[in-house]
Amino acid sequence: MCVVCEHQLYEEHRSAEVGPFDPCPDCGKFPSNDGRSCYHCFSVGNTIDECPECLGKPWSEEFLSIKAQIENDTPPASPSIH
């Protein structure tokens, strides 16, 4: 699964935990996308086969690393020139 899909699915899981939301018309488990299917319903079965969190798997190290850099506002390490 690409990092973009993983991020979208992660955000849907977090949004569903925050509080009330307009549910997806297909599954009712995640916030709708302006009244249409959530990203989870769109992607799982169409573009990807599984969602890590739904299957009890960890999110990828690549995604978690990128997410940590963004949230900590840490710039990526620059290669040293010597």
Secondary structure as UniProt FT lines:
FT   HELIX           3..18
FT   TURN            25..27
FT   TURN            34..35
FT   HELIX           39..43
FT   TURN            45..47
FT   TURN            52..56
FT   HELIX           61..71
FT   TURN            72..73
//
